[in-house]
Amino acid sequence: MVLVGGLFRVLNLVHRVSSGFVHHFVVLVRDLSCLGDVVDFFSRFGDVVGLDVVPRDGEYSVHVFLVSSREDVGVSELLTTPGVVGVVHGCSLPFLGLDSISQFITCYDFRCVIFPSEVLLRIINCVRERCGSGVVYELGTEFGRFLASRLWSDVFLTSDHWCRDFLRVIQALGLGRVEVEFFDVGRGCGRLRVFDCFECYHFLGSRDEPYCDFMRGVVCGLVEYVLKVPTTCREVECVVCGGDCCVFEFEPRS
C-alpha cells in the first residue's frame, strides 16, 4: 500500500499482509541519531511498514506504523535507548485490510489517499511510456530528496554508524533491502545493491537494459540531500536483466 499526504508520507510500497494487528506508536526523541535503533526495536515484533518524523519543540516525534502478529507490544525496554524520551501507543486494529487501513486513517484524521503499490507502478510506467525514462528518473530524484528531508538529520554524520542507521530507515520504508558495497563520502561516490527492489518486483519477462529508473532517481535524491552535492546515478545491474539484485552507482555530476 502507499499513503500519500497527511502524516504518513510513505507506507511500505511492496508489503502485503492479510492478518495480524496494525499498531501506531509515537516515540519522542531528542535527536534523530537514535532513529535506526528505534526501527530495529520495533522490527523485533513484526514489520515496520510506515515511518514519519515530525519536529516538535526542539525534539522529534517519530511515528511508527507496525504490523505484528502480536496484539500487545511491550515498549518499556525502548525507554532505555539513549535519546528516547518517551513512547505513546496510539492505536491498534486487527486485520490489516484496505477497509481497516481506511478506518485507521479516518480515526486519526491523517487525510491520506490510499492505493495499492500496483497503482503506483502503473503511474510510473505510464509516465515512462509517455514521457520517457528521464522523467521517471526526475520523479524518483524528487521523491528521494523528500524521503531524506523527512528522515535525515545532520546528527547522523557525527555517528560512526550513520550510513548503517540511514539504510535501516530506507529499508523500513519498503523500498528494498539495501547493501552498501562502498560509499566514499569525501569523493561523493558509491555503489549500492538493492534486493527486492519494489520497481521491478512485479515485472514479468526480461529486458536487455536496466529498468529501475524511479529507484535510480530515489538513490540520487537521497545522496544529493545528504551530501549536498549535485549527483548522478546509473543502474549497472538489474533483476529484469538476469541479475541477482539491482546495483546502482552514483558520483558527483560533472
C-alpha positions in Angstrom: 0.0 0.0 0.0 1.0 3.6 -0.5 -0.2 6.6 1.6 0.1 10.0 0.1 -0.3 13.2 2.1 -1.1 13.7 5.7 1.1 12.3 8.5 2.4 9.1 6.9 4.0 10.0 3.6 5.1 6.6 2.7 3.6 3.2 3.7 5.7 0.2 2.5 5.4 0.2 -1.2 5.5 -3.6 -1.7 4.5 -5.1 1.7 1.5 -7.4 1.7 -0.3 -8.7 4.8 -3.6 -10.4 5.2 -3.8 -10.9 9.0 -2.4 -9.6 12.3 -2.5 -6.3 14.1 -1.5 -2.8 13.0 -0.1 -0.6 15.7 0.6 3.1 15.8 3.4 4.3 18.2 4.7 7.8 18.7 8.3 7.9 20.0 9.6 11.2 21.3 13.4 11.5 20.8 15.9 14.3 21.5 17.5 13.9 18.1 17.5 11.6 15.1 20.7 9.8 15.9 18.7 7.0 17.6 16.2 6.6 14.7 17.9 3.4 13.4 17.7 1.9 16.9 14.0 2.7 17.1 13.4 1.0 13.8 15.4 -2.1 15.0 13.5 -2.3 18.2 10.0 -2.4 16.6 11.3 -4.8 13.8 11.7 -7.4 16.5 7.9 -7.6 16.8 6.9 -7.5 13.1 7.2 -5.3 10.0 7.7 -1.6 10.3 5.6 -0.5 7.3 5.3 3.2 8.0 7.6 5.9 9.4 7.4 9.6 9.7 9.3 12.2 11.7 7.8 15.5 12.9 9.8 18.2 14.6 8.4 19.2 18.0 9.7 21.9 20.2 13.4 21.2 19.7 12.8 17.4 19.7 11.2 14.9 17.3 8.0 12.8 17.3 8.8 9.6 15.4 5.5 8.0 14.2 5.9 4.2 13.7 3.4 2.1 11.9 3.9 -1.6 12.8 2.3 -4.8 11.5 2.6 -7.7 14.0 1.0 -11.0 14.8 1.1 -9.8 18.5 -1.8 -7.9 19.9 0.3 -6.5 22.7 3.7 -5.0 22.1 5.8 -4.0 25.2 7.8 -0.9 24.7 9.3 -0.3 28.2 12.7 -1.6 27.0 12.8 1.1 24.3 12.9 3.8 27.0 16.4 2.6 27.9 17.6 3.6 24.4 19.8 6.7 24.6 18.0 9.7 23.1 14.5 8.3 23.6 12.4 10.5 25.8 9.0 8.7 25.8 6.7 6.3 23.9 2.9 6.5 23.4 0.9 3.6 21.9 -1.6 5.4 19.8 -3.9 2.7 18.3 -4.2 -0.9 17.4 -6.5 -2.6 14.9 -6.9 -6.2 13.9 -6.6 -7.5 10.3 -4.8 -5.1 8.0 -7.0 -4.9 5.0 -7.9 -1.9 2.9 -11.0 -1.2 4.9 -9.3 -1.3 8.3 -6.5 0.9 7.0 -9.1 3.4 5.9 -10.7 3.2 9.3 -7.4 3.7 11.0 -6.6 6.8 8.8 -10.1 8.2 9.3 -10.0 7.8 13.1 -6.7 9.8 13.3 -7.7 12.3 10.6 -4.4 11.9 8.7 -6.2 13.0 5.5 -4.3 10.5 3.3 -5.1 8.9 -0.1 -4.6 5.1 0.0 -3.9 3.0 -3.1 -2.1 -0.4 -3.9 1.5 -0.4 -4.9 0.4 -1.8 -8.3 -1.2 1.5 -8.9 2.0 3.4 -8.2 3.8 1.2 -10.6 1.2 1.8 -13.3 1.6 5.5 -12.8 5.4 5.2 -13.1 5.0 3.0 -16.2 2.5 5.4 -17.8 4.9 8.3 -17.3 7.8 6.2 -18.7 5.7 5.3 -21.9 4.5 8.9 -22.5 7.4 11.0 -21.3 10.4 8.7 -21.2 12.7 7.2 -18.6 14.3 10.6 -18.0 11.1 12.0 -16.4 10.7 8.9 -14.3 14.3 9.4 -13.1 13.5 13.0 -12.2 10.4 12.0 -10.3 12.4 9.4 -8.3 15.0 12.1 -7.6 12.4 14.4 -6.1 10.9 11.5 -4.1 14.4 10.6 -2.8 15.0 14.2 -1.7 11.6 14.2 0.0 12.4 11.0 1.9 15.7 12.4 3.0 14.2 15.7 4.1 11.8 13.8 6.4 14.2 11.2 7.8 17.7 12.6 7.6 19.4 14.6 10.3 22.9 16.0 10.2 23.3 14.5 13.6 23.8 11.1 11.8 27.1 12.4 10.4 28.5 12.6 13.9 28.0 8.8 14.4 30.4 6.2 13.3 27.4 4.2 12.1 25.5 6.9 10.3 25.4 5.0 7.0 24.1 1.9 8.6 21.4 3.8 10.5 20.3 5.6 7.4 20.0 2.4 5.4 17.8 0.9 8.2 15.5 3.8 7.8 15.3 3.4 4.0 14.6 -0.3 4.4 11.8 0.4 6.9 10.0 2.3 4.1 9.8 -0.9 2.0 11.8 0.3 -1.0 14.0 -2.7 -0.9 16.9 -4.3 1.1 19.9 -2.1 0.6 23.5 -3.1 1.0 26.5 -0.7 0.5 29.4 -2.0 -1.5 31.3 1.2 -0.9 30.4 4.8 -0.1 33.2 7.4 -0.3 31.7 10.5 1.4 34.7 12.6 0.6 34.5 11.9 -3.1 30.7 11.7 -3.1 30.6 8.4 -4.9 29.5 4.9 -4.1 27.8 1.7 -5.1 24.6 0.2 -3.7 23.0 -3.2 -4.1 19.2 -3.3 -3.7 17.4 -6.6 -3.2 13.7 -6.9 -3.7 13.5 -3.5 -5.4 9.9 -2.5 -5.5 10.0 -1.1 -9.0 10.8 -4.4 -10.7 9.0 -6.6 -8.1 6.0 -7.0 -10.4 7.9 -7.0 -13.7 7.2 -10.1 -15.9 9.7 -11.1 -18.5 13.2 -9.9 -19.2 15.0 -6.9 -20.8 18.4 -6.1 -22.2 18.6 -2.8 -20.3 18.1 -1.9 -16.7 14.6 -1.0 -15.8 14.5 0.8 -12.4 14.6 4.5 -13.4 12.5 5.6 -10.5 14.6 3.8 -7.9 17.7 5.1 -9.6 16.3 8.6 -9.0 15.5 7.8 -5.4 19.1 6.8 -4.7 20.3 10.0 -6.5 17.9 12.2 -4.5 18.9 10.6 -1.2 22.6 11.1 -1.8 22.2 14.6 -3.1 20.3 15.7 0.0 22.7 14.0 2.4 26.0 15.1 0.8 24.7 18.5 -0.5 26.4 17.8 -3.9 24.7 17.5 -7.4 24.8 13.8 -8.1 24.2 11.4 -11.0 23.2 7.8 -10.6 23.2 4.8 -13.1 21.9 1.3 -12.7 24.6 -1.1 -13.8 22.8 -4.4 -12.9 19.1 -5.1 -12.8 16.9 -8.1 -11.8 15.0 -7.9 -15.1 18.3 -8.3 -16.9 19.0 -11.5 -15.1 20.9 -10.1 -12.1 20.5 -11.3 -8.5 19.7 -7.7 -7.5 19.7 -4.1 -8.7 23.0 -2.3 -8.5 23.3 1.5 -8.5 26.5 3.6 -8.9 26.5 7.3 -8.1 29.0 10.1 -8.4 29.1 13.9 -8.4 27.6 15.3 -11.6 30.2 16.7 -13.9 
